[in-house]
Amino acid sequence: MKHIKIILISCIAVLSAHTIKAQDYMQLKTYQDTANYLIHEFDMKKGKYAGKTFTTLLKDLKVKPKDILVGGWNGELVNKNNLGIYMYLFLNDGKEFEDKHFIVVHFNNVPTDFDTINALCFQSEKIDLNKVFDLYKNTIVSRVSVKDYTQN
């Protein structure tokens, strides 16, 4: 009877365990490769993310974000709860703004309070993207914008 319990517990453990598949990202080598991906693949599908969760967008994104910048707060205490209403996803390490590839994701609401977003995105030396993405995972996207490459 003891062996049956052990086998049963082992079977339940194996069946209930699941693995999380790692995201398959494209390896884009040049500025132009990433621009072409955003222009020809992502920009054409950006409308499908309105009304969906942020996780849906992240799962479809084929380039791993390198950094983020949350926005929506103009510095006035009255408007501080707007911090995080949109987010820039930077897809490369360009030092100058015009050298950066980015997507801007606007949300229907902010997933948490000002202090939490401020601490997570502005008070540490390096932003933990996994923590930010986890915080926003169920937040509904209202619209998505892609960098305008006609200005390059």
PAZAPA-4460 file (N, C-alpha, C; in steps of 0.05 Angstrom, whole numbers, plus 32768, in hexadecimal, padded with zeros to 4 digits):
% residues 152
    n_x    n_y    n_z   ca_x   ca_y   ca_z    c_x    c_y    c_z   seq   type   mol
   8010   7FE8   8000   8000   8000   8000   8011   8019   8000     1      M     A
   8028   8018   800F   803A   802E   8010   8046   8034   7FF5     2      K     A
   804C   801F   7FE5   8058   8023   7FCB   8043   802F   7FB7     3      H     A
   802B   8028   7FBB   8016   8033   7FA9   8013   8051   7FAF     4      I     A
   8014   8059   7FC8   8012   8076   7FCE   802A   8085   7FC2     5      K     A
   8041   8079   7FC4   8059   8086   7FB9   8057   8089   7F9B     6      I     A
   804D   8074   7F8E   804A   8075   7F71   8034   8089   7F69     7      I     A
   801E   8089   7F78   8009   809C   7F73   8012   80B8   7F76     8      L     A
   8020   80BE   7F8C   802B   80D9   7F90   803E   80E1   7F7A     9      I     A
   804F   80CE   7F72   8062   80D4   7F5D   8054   80DA   7F43    10      S     A
   803F   80CB   7F3C   8030   80D0   7F24   8022   80EB   7F24    11      C     A
   8017   80F2   7F3B   8009   810C   7F3E   801E   8122   7F3A    12      I     A
   8035   811F   7F47   804A   8134   7F45   8053   8138   7F28    13      A     A
   8056   8121   7F1A   805F   8123   7EFE   8049   8130   7EEC    14      V     A
   8031   8128   7EF1   801B   8132   7EE0   8015   8150   7EE6    15      L     A
   8019   8158   7EFF   8012   8173   7F06   8029   8187   7F00    16      S     A
   8041   817C   7EFD   8058   818D   7EF7   8056   8196   7EDA    17      A     A
   805D   81AF   7ED5   805D   81B8   7EBA   8076   81CA   7EB6    18      H     A
   807F   81CB   7E9E   8096   81DB   7E98   808D   81F4   7E88    19      T     A
   809B   8209   7E8D   8095   8222   7E7F   80A8   8223   7E67    20      I     A
   809D   8225   7E50   80AD   8226   7E37   80BB   8242   7E36    21      K     A
   80D4   8241   7E31   80E4   825A   7E2E   80DB   8268   7E14    22      A     A
   80DA   8282   7E15   80D2   8292   7DFD   80E7   828E   7DE7    23      Q     A
   80DE   8289   7DCF   80F1   8288   7DB8   80F3   82A3   7DAC    24      D     A
   810A   82B0   7DB0   810E   82CB   7DA5   811F   82C9   7D8B    25      Y     A
   8119   82DC   7D79   812A   82DE   7D61   8144   82EA   7D69    26      M     A
   8159   82E3   7D5B   8174   82EF   7D5F   8178   8302   7D49    27      Q     A
   8171   831B   7D4D   8175   8330   7D39   818F   833E   7D3E    28      L     A
   81A0   833E   7D2A   81BC   8348   7D2D   81BF   8366   7D28    29      K     A
   81B0   8371   7D16   81B5   838D   7D0E   819D   839E   7D15    30      T     A
   81A2   83B8   7D14   818C   83CC   7D18   8177   83C7   7D03    31      Y     A
   817F   83C3   7CEA   816C   83C0   7CD4   815B   83A6   7CD7    32      Q     A
   8167   8391   7CE1   8159   8377   7CE6   8141   837C   7CF9    33      D     A
   8147   838A   7D0F   8132   838F   7D23   811D   83A2   7D18    34      T     A
   8126   83B7   7D0A   8113   83C9   7CFD   8100   83BA   7CEA    35      A     A
   810C   83A9   7CDA   80FB   8399   7CC7   80E7   8387   7CD5    36      N     A
   80F0   837B   7CEB   80DD   836A   7CFB   80C6   837B   7D05    37      Y     A
   80CC   8392   7D11   80B7   83A3   7D1C   80A5   83AE   7D06    38      L     A
   80B0   83B7   7CF0   80A0   83C3   7CDB   808F   83AD   7CCD    39      I     A
   809B   8397   7CC5   808D   8384   7CB4   807E   836E   7CC2    40      H     A
   8085   8369   7CDB   8078   8353   7CE9   8067   835D   7D01    41      E     A
   8073   836D   7D12   8065   8375   7D2A   8051   838B   7D25    42      F     A
   8059   83A0   7D17   8048   83B7   7D12   802D   83AF   7D05    43      D     A
   802E   839B   7CF3   8016   8393   7CE5   8002   8384   7CF7    44      M     A
   800C   837A   7D0D   7FFA   836A   7D1F   7FF4   8379   7D39    45      K     A
   7FFE   8391   7D3C   7FFC   839E   7D56   7FDF   83A3   7D5F    46      K     A
   7FCC   83A5   7D4C   7FB0   83AA   7D54   7FA3   8392   7D62    47      G     A
   7FAE   837B   7D5E   7FA2   8363   7D6A   7FA5   8362   7D89    48      K     A
   7FB7   8373   7D94   7FBC   8372   7DB0   7FA9   8383   7DC1    49      Y     A
   7F9B   8395   7DB4   7F88   83A5   7DC3   7F73   8393   7DD0    50      A     A
   7F6F   8396   7DEA   7F5C   8386   7DF8   7F67   836B   7E02    51      G     A
   7F7F   8366   7DFC   7F8D   834D   7E05   7FA0   8354   7E1C    52      K     A
   7FA8   833F   7E2A   7FBB   8343   7E40   7FD7   8349   7E35    53      T     A
   7FE7   8355   7E46   8003   835B   7E3F   8012   8341   7E39    54      F     A
   800B   832C   7E47   8018   8312   7E43   8015   8309   7E26    55      T     A
   7FFD   830D   7E1A   7FF8   8306   7DFE   800C   8314   7DEC    56      T     A
   8011   832D   7DF0   8024   833C   7DE0   8040   8331   7DE4    57      L     A
   8048   832D   7DFD   8063   8323   7E02   8068   8308   7DF6    58      L     A
   8054   82F6   7DF6   8057   82DC   7DEA   805C   82DD   7DCC    59      K     A
   804F   82F1   7DBF   8053   82F4   7DA2   806C   8303   7D9A    60      D     A
   8077   8312   7DAC   808F   8322   7DA7   80A7   8310   7DA1    61      L     A
   80B3   8313   7D8B   80CA   8302   7D83   80E5   830D   7D8A    62      K     A
   80E6   8325   7D95   80FF   8332   7D9D   80FD   8337   7DBB    63      V     A
   8111   832E   7DCA   8110   8331   7DE7   8115   834E   7DEE    64      K     A
   8103   835A   7DFE   8108   8376   7E07   8121   8378   7E18    65      P     A
   8130   838D   7E13   8149   8392   7E22   8145   83A4   7E3A    66      K     A
   8131   83B5   7E37   812B   83C9   7E4C   810F   83D3   7E49    67      D     A
   8105   83E1   7E5D   80EA   83ED   7E5B   80EC   8409   7E67    68      I     A
   80D7   8419   7E61   80D3   8432   7E6E   80B5   8435   7E71    69      L     A
   80AB   8438   7E8A   808F   843C   7E8E   808A   845A   7E8F    70      V     A
   8072   8462   7E86   806B   847E   7E85   804F   8483   7E8C    71      G     A
   8047   849C   7E8A   802B   84A4   7E90   8029   84B7   7EA7    72      G     A
   803F   84BC   7EB5   803E   84CF   7ECB   804E   84E8   7EC4    73      W     A
   8042   84FF   7EC7   804F   8518   7EC0   805D   8525   7ED7    74      N     A
   805F   8518   7EEE   806E   8523   7F05   805C   8530   7F19    75      G     A
   8043   8535   7F12   8031   8542   7F26   8025   852C   7F38    76      E     A
   8024   8531   7F51   801A   851D   7F64   7FFD   8515   7F5E    77      L     A
   7FEE   8527   7F54   7FD2   8522   7F4D   7FD0   850B   7F38    78      V     A
   7FE3   850A   7F26   7FE2   84F6   7F10   7FF4   84DE   7F14    79      N     A
   7FFE   84DA   7F2C   8012   84C5   7F30   8007   84A9   7F2B    80      K     A
   7FED   84A5   7F2D   7FE2   848B   7F28   7FE1   8483   7F0B    81      N     A
   7FE9   8495   7EF9   7FEB   848F   7EDD   8006   8483   7ED6    82      N     A
   8019   8482   7EE8   8033   8476   7EE3   802F   8459   7EDC    83      L     A
   8039   8451   7EC4   8036   8436   7EBB   801F   8431   7EA8    84      G     A
   8012   8446   7EA0   7FFB   8442   7E8D   8005   843C   7E71    85      I     A
   801E   8441   7E6C   802B   8437   7E53   8047   842F   7E59    86      Y     A
   8052   841F   7E46   806D   8414   7E4A   807B   8413   7E2F    87      M     A
   8094   841E   7E2F   80A5   841A   7E18   80B4   83FF   7E1C    88      Y     A
   80B3   83EE   7E08   80C4   83D6   7E07   80DB   83DB   7DF4    89      L     A
   80F3   83DE   7DFF   810A   83E2   7DEE   8116   83C7   7DE6    90      F     A
   811B   83C4   7DCC   8123   83AA   7DC1   8141   83A9   7DBA    91      L     A
   8150   83BE   7DBF   816C   83BE   7DBB   817A   83D0   7DCF    92      N     A
   8194   83D1   7DCE   81A3   83E1   7DE1   81AD   83FC   7DD6    93      D     A
   819E   8407   7DC3   81A6   8421   7DB8   81A9   8436   7DCE    94      G     A
   81BF   8445   7DCD   81C4   8459   7DE2   81B4   8472   7DDE    95      K     A
   81B0   847A   7DC5   81A0   8492   7DBE   8184   8489   7DB8    96      E     A
   8170   849A   7DBD   8154   8493   7DB9   814F   848B   7D9C    97      F     A
   815B   849A   7D89   8156   8493   7D6D   8162   8479   7D64    98      E     A
   8174   846E   7D74   8181   8454   7D6E   8171   843D   7D7B    99      D     A
   815D   8443   7D8A   814F   842E   7D98   8137   8423   7D88   100      K     A
   8133   8409   7D8A   811A   83FD   7D7F   8107   83FB   7D97   101      H     A
   80EE   8402   7D92   80DB   8400   7DA8   80BE   83FC   7D9F   102      F     A
   80AF   83F2   7DB2   8092   83EF   7DAF   8087   83FD   7DC8   103      I     A
   8071   840C   7DC4   8064   8419   7DDB   804A   840B   7DDF   104      V     A
   8046   8401   7DF7   802E   83F2   7DFF   801E   8404   7E12   105      V     A
   8005   840A   7E0A   7FF3   841A   7E1B   7FE0   8406   7E28   106      H     A
   7FDA   840B   7E41   7FC9   83F9   7E51   7FAE   8407   7E58   107      F     A
   7F9A   83F7   7E5D   7F80   8401   7E66   7F82   840C   7E82   108      N     A
   7F93   8400   7E92   7F96   8409   7EAE   7FB2   8403   7EB7   109      N     A
   7FB9   840C   7ECE   7FD3   8407   7EDB   7FCF   83EF   7EED   110      V     A
   7FE2   83DC   7EEC   7FDE   83C3   7EFA   7FE1   83C4   7F19   111      P     A
   7FEC   83DA   7F23   7FF1   83DC   7F40   7FF4   83FA   7F47   112      T     A
   7FFD   8400   7F5F   7FFF   841B   7F68   8019   8428   7F60   113      D     A
   801A   8442   7F62   8031   8453   7F5B   804B   8449   7F68   114      F     A
   804A   8445   7F82   8062   843E   7F91   806F   8424   7F87   115      D     A
   805E   8410   7F81   8069   83F7   7F77   8076   83FA   7F5C   116      T     A
   8069   8408   7F49   8074   840C   7F2F   808D   841D   7F30   117      I     A
   808C   8432   7F40   80A3   8444   7F43   80BB   8434   7F4E   118      N     A
   80B7   8424   7F63   80CD   8415   7F6F   80D8   8400   7F5B   119      A     A
   80C7   83F3   7F4C   80CF   83DF   7F3A   80DE   83EA   7F21   120      L     A
   80D5   8401   7F18   80DF   840B   7EFE   80F2   8423   7F01   121      C     A
   80F4   842F   7F18   8105   8447   7F1A   8118   8447   7F32   122      F     A
   8113   8437   7F45   8123   8438   7F5E   813A   8424   7F5F   123      Q     A
   813C   8413   7F4B   8152   8400   7F4B   8165   8406   7F34   124      S     A
   817E   83FD   7F37   8192   8402   7F23   818B   83F5   7F08   125      E     A
   8181   83DD   7F09   8179   83CE   7EF1   815D   83C4   7EF5   126      K     A
   814C   83C9   7EE1   8130   83C0   7EE3   812F   83A2   7EDE   127      I     A
   8121   8394   7EF0   811D   8377   7EEC   8104   8374   7EDA   128      D     A
   810A   836F   7EC0   80F5   836D   7EAD   80E1   8357   7EB3   129      L     A
   80EA   8341   7EBE   80D8   832B   7EC5   80C4   8333   7EDA   130      N     A
   80CC   8343   7EED   80BA   834C   7F02   80A6   8360   7EF6   131      K     A
   80AF   8372   7EE5   809D   8385   7ED9   8089   8376   7EC7   132      V     A
   8092   8364   7EB6   8080   8355   7EA4   806D   8344   7EB4   133      F     A
   8076   8339   7ECA   8064   832A   7EDB   804E   833C   7EE7   134      D     A
   8055   8354   7EEF   8042   8367   7EFB   802D   836E   7EE6   135      L     A
   8035   8372   7ECD   8023   837A   7EB7   8016   8363   7EA8   136      Y     A
   801C   834B   7EAF   8014   8334   7E9E   7FF6   8333   7E98   137      K     A
   7FE5   833A   7EAA   7FC8   8339   7EA6   7FBC   8354   7E9F   138      N     A
   7FCC   8368   7E9C   7FC3   8383   7E96   7FBA   8384   7E79   139      T     A
   7FA4   8390   7E73   7F98   8391   7E59   7FA5   83A8   7E48   140      I     A
   7FAE   83A1   7E30   7FBA   83B4   7E1D   7FA3   83C4   7E10   141      V     A
   7FA7   83DE   7E0E   7F93   83EE   7DFF   7F9C   83F3   7DE3   142      S     A
   7FB6   83F7   7DDF   7FC1   83FB   7DC4   7FDF   83F7   7DC4   143      R     A
   7FEA   83F3   7DAD   8007   83EE   7DAA   8011   8400   7D93   144      V     A
   8028   840D   7D98   8034   841D   7D83   8051   8413   7D7E   145      S     A
   805A   8416   7D66   8075   840D   7D5E   8084   8426   7D55   146      V     A
   809D   8427   7D5B   80AE   843E   7D52   80A9   8444   7D35   147      K     A
   80A8   845E   7D2F   80A4   8468   7D14   80BF   8469   7D06   148      D     A
   80C5   8455   7CF5   80DF   8453   7CE8   80E2   8466   7CD0   149      Y     A
   80CD   8474   7CC8   80CF   8487   7CB2   80E0   849F   7CBA   150      T     A
   80E4   84A2   7CD4   80F4   84B9   7CDE   8112   84B2   7CDF   151      Q     A
   8119   849A   7CD9   8136   8492   7CDA   8144   849A   7CC1   152      N     A
***
